[in-house]
């Protein structure tokens, strides 16, 4: 005969509620509750404040799911064994949960590369081709990547691989940050991804004070002339040439650059419109869901709530500010060299946050000269920053990836 009392007691003991109470009373159990609260806070930022909602919503929900006791969607211990080469992807598929399966796409770098195909299909390299000098501004804006690397090493809290993953936050390119971190320091993926996307969302607040501090009102009023029209042939040749050249120069970045240029080629050929539309919309949306949930799954309380996480948040904003400063200094130099023909505000767009950084350059410029439209001029260094951050990641990967 079934003992109802015993059945109800077993049901309670097996429930997540009982595990939460037991876990909270244990030495480290409180961390899961804190991370559930963090996930709810990130959801509030994404939904109410619209901070990178397409990514942050999934990251936040993944964070909540992975910290619910007893659910078993993500197993950090399996990935620790994987990193020690004790098990492979096959073992993960046999022993893991739903989020473990999703995370395979991050660890194998499939998701960041698929995202880059979509980014390429949504990117117009015309402004860069019409003003090749803007490539220098994209390069200058990678300054924060390398200075943040040295800053992270100087703290003594991070090894070279971890410092390289932290430095790439300065590139303001979420997929690139995830790509490099998954290769060099996967245990830091959660805090680095959250920092990268949070600071990208805060561009309208972080960049303008730096832009104003490094320029004079006279510089900000400079009205740039219309750039030349780029031919269809140039736009088709560009992704082919860049894809081949960069992949030969830095083979470790071939996957990112190759996918970026493939996406752009699909957009520019004129004969692959269906494929271009698919990668811009359906593919990007699907991969964004899988990527964001996977990143959120790594935000396990025991590994996320550390002093290292706090340092990453601080170093990330420093990296981003230095990258903005590097791009601005490049813009000021161009202003001087061209005798006032280049508005230095476009230098801030050298970070890889497309197109938000270019819009901020345009907005700040119009405050000082309402008839000035810098958006297309700023898009040159902006898309150059996409290439620059991928190259920076490839360089760090070739240096420390073994």
N, C-alpha and C positions, 0 to 999 in steps of 0.2 A: 504494500500500500504506500502511496506517495505521501511523504511527510512534507506538508505545505510549508511549515516553518523552516525546515532545513533547506528546501528548494529556494525559498525567498532569500535565506541567508547566503546561500551559494551564489545566487544571482547578484546580490549586493556585493559580495566579495570580489566577484569577477567584473563588476562594473567600473567604469572610469572614475565615478564619483568616489568610490572607496579607495581607489588607487591615488586619487588626488589628495585625499585626507592622509593616507599612509605616507605618500611621497612628501607632503608638506612637513610632516613630523620628522622625516629622515634628514640626514645631513645635507644632501644636495637637492632634495625634491622641490624645494621652493623655487629653484631656477626655472623649472618648467612653467610654473604659474606666472612668474615674471615675464617669461617670453610670450606666453599667451596674451598678457597685457600689452607687451610691446607690439605684437601682431595686430591687436585691436587699435592701438595708437597709429600704426602705419596705415591701417584701413581708413581711419579718420582723416589722415593727411591726404590719402589718395582720393577719397570720395568727397570730402568737405572742402579741402584746400586745393584739390586738383594737382597735387604734386606727382608728376609722372604716373597718372592713374592706370595707364595700360600695363605698366610693369609692376608698379608698387602694389596694386590690388592683388595680383597673383602671388607676389613675394610674401605679402602680409598673411594671406590665407594659407600658404604653404608653411609659414612659420607657426601658425596656430595648429595646423594638422600634425606637424611633426612633434609638437610638444604635448599633445593629448596623450595621457598615459594609457597604455594597453592597446592603442590603435594599431601600432606596428606597421606604419606606412613607410618609414625610413629607418634604416639601421646604421648608425654611425660606426658601430664595431665592424660591420662587414666592409665598409670602405676603408677603415684602418687596416684591415687585413689585405685588402686589395692594394693599398699603397705599399705594403711590405712584400708584395708579390707572392702572397700566400694563397690567394684565390684569384679567379678571373671573372670576366663578365658572365660566363655561364653559371658560375656559382651564385652570382648576384641574382640571376634570373630564377634560380631554384629556391633560394633562401630568402630573398628580399620581398619588400612590399611594393605597393603601387608607386610611391615616390622614388623608391630605389630604381625602378624600371625607367622612370622619367629621367632620373639623374644620369643614367648611362649616356644620354644624348649630350649632357654637359661635359662629362668626363672624356668623352670621345671627340669633343669639339664640334659635333654635328650641328647643334643649335646655333652657336655664334656664327658659323659659316653660312647657314641658311638665312639667318637674319641679315647678313651682309649681302646676300643676293638681293633681298628685298630693298635694302638701303641703296644698293647700286641702281636698282630699277627706278628708285624715287629721286635720284640725284642728277642734277644737270651740271655737267662739267663745263658748260659754255662760258660762264663768267671766268673760270680759271684759264681756259684756253684763250679768251680774249685779252686777258691780262696776266701772262705767265709769271710776272714778278710777284703776284700774290702768293705763289707757292712758297716764297721765302717767309711770308708771315705765318703760314701754316707750320713751317719748320721752327720758327722762333717760338711759337706757342707750345712747343714740346719741352721747353726749358724746365717747367715744373715737374715733368716726369723724372728727369735725372737728378734735379736738386732734391726732390722728395725722397728719391732712392738713398742719397747720401745722408739725408736727415734721419731716415728710418734706421739706417745702419748706425748712426751716431748715438741713437737712444740706447743701443745695446740690447734692445728687446726683440730684435728681428735678425734673422740670418739673411744672407744675400738674396736667396730666392724669395723670401717673404717681402723684403724691401723692394725688390723689383716689381712684385705684384701690387704693392701699395703705391709705388710711384706712378703706375699707369693710370691711376685715378685722375692725375693731372691732364691726361689726354681728353677727358670729358667724353669718353666713348664707352658706353655700357657693354656692348657685345665684345669689344676688344679687351676690356677689363676682365670680363668673365672668361674669355678665351685664355688669356695669359695666366690668370689666377688658377684656373682648373689644371693648368700644366705645371705651374711652379709651387703653388701653395693652396691646394684645394681646401684645407681646413680653415682658410680665411675667406672663403668665397662669400659667405653670408654678409659679414661686415663690410667687405670691400664693395660688393654689389650694391648694398643699401647706401653706402657713402657715395658711390659714383652716381647713382640715379638721383639721390637726394640733392646733391650739389648741382646736377644738371637742371633740376627743377628750380633751383634757387638762383639761376643765372641772372634774372632780372634784378635781383637784390645784391648779388655779390659783385658783379662786374662794373656797374655805373660808378661807384665811388673810386675804384681803381682807375677807370677811364678818365674821370675828372681830375684826379690827382696827378696824372702824368701828362696832361695836355693843358694848353691855355685856351681861353674862349675863342681866340683868333683861329687856332688850329681846328677847333670843333666846327667852325662856320664854313670851312673850305668846301666848295661845291665841285665835285668831280665831273669830268666830261663823260659823255656817253661812250661806252666801249664799243669796239667793232663787232660786227655780226659774224658769228662763227658758222662755217659751212657744215652741211650734213656729213660730208666726207671726213672732215676733221673730227667730228664727234664720234664717228664709227671707228676711225683709226686709233684714236686716243686710248680707249680701254684695252685694245689689243696690244699696243706698244707698251703701255704702262704695266699691264699684267705680265708680259714676258720679261721686261727689264727688271722690275722689282723682284719677281720670283727668282730670277737668275742672280740678282745682287744679294738677296737675303732669302734663301730657300725656306727658312723657318716661317716666313710670313706669307709663303705662297698660297696657303689655303685661304687666308683672309682676303688678301689682295685679289687672288684669282676669282673668288666668289663675288667680291665687290664689282670687279670689272665685267664679269659675266652678266650680272644683273643690269649694269649700265648698257652693255652691248645689246641685251634683249630690248631695252627701251629705245635705243637709237637706230636699230636696223630698219625699222619700218615694216618688217615682214614677220615679226614675232610679237605682235601686239597682244595676242591672247596669253602668251607665256608671261609677258611683262605684267599684264593685269593680274595674273594668278599670283606671281611672287610678291607683287605690291600689296595685295589684299588677302586672299585666302591663305596663302602660305605664311605670310607674316603674322596673321592673326593666330593661326594654329600653333606656330612655333613660339610665339610670344607667351601663350598660355602654358605650354610645356616648360619653357625656359624659366618663367617667373615662378611657377610652382616648385621646380627643381631647386632653384636658388633659395627659396624660402625654406625648403626642407632641410637645408644645411644649418639653419639657425637653431640648433639644439642648445638648450639652456646651458648645459655643462661646458660647451665649447665656445658659446657666444658671449656669455657674461664673464669676461676677463678684462684685465688691465690692457691687454693687447687691443681689444676692440675699441676701447676709449682712445688709445693712441692712434689707431687707424682713422677714426673719425676726425681727430685733430690734424693728423698728417695729410689726410685727404683734402681738407679745405685749404691747407697750406699749399699743397701741390696745385690745386685748381687756381688759387690766387696768383701763384708764381707763373703758371702757364698764361694766364690773362696778362700779367705784367710783361712777360716775354713777347707776346704778340703785340702789345701796345708799344713797347720799346722799338720793335721792328717797324711799326707804323710811324713812329716819330722820326726814325732814321730815314725812312722813305720820304717823309714830308720835307726833311732838310735837304736830301739829295735831289729831289725833284723841284726844289725851290717853291714849295707850297702847293703842288698840284695833287698830292695825295692826302686825303683826310686820314689822320692817324687813328681815328676811331675804328676803322675797319680792321685794325690789327687785333682787336679783342675777339673778333670772329674767327681767329686762327685756331681756337679750340674746336673740338670736333662735334659739338652739340648742334647738329643741323636740324632745322634752320633757326633755332631759337637765338643763338649767339649773333647771327646776322641781323635778326630783327631788333635785338638790343642795340646794336651799333646804329641802325637806322633810327630808332626811337630817340636815342641820346642826341644824335646829330640834328634831328628835326627840332629839338628843344632850343637849339641855338641858331638854327636857320630853317624856318618852316618850309622853305622852297627846296630844301636839300633832300634828295632821295638816295640813300647810300645802300639800300638793300641789295641790289644786284652787284654793286662793287664789293660789298662785304661777303657775298656768297662765294667769291673767288677764294679768299683765304679760308672760308668755312669748309668748303669741300676739300681744300688742300689739307686742312686739319684732319679730315677723315683718313686720307692717305698717310699723313704724317704719324698719326697715332698707331696705325697698323704697322708702319715701318719701325717705329719705336718699340712696339711690342715684339716684333720679329728680331730686332737687335738684342733686346733683353733675353729673349728666349734662346737665341744662338749663344749668348754669353753664359747663361746660367742653366739652360735646359739640359745640358749634358749631351 
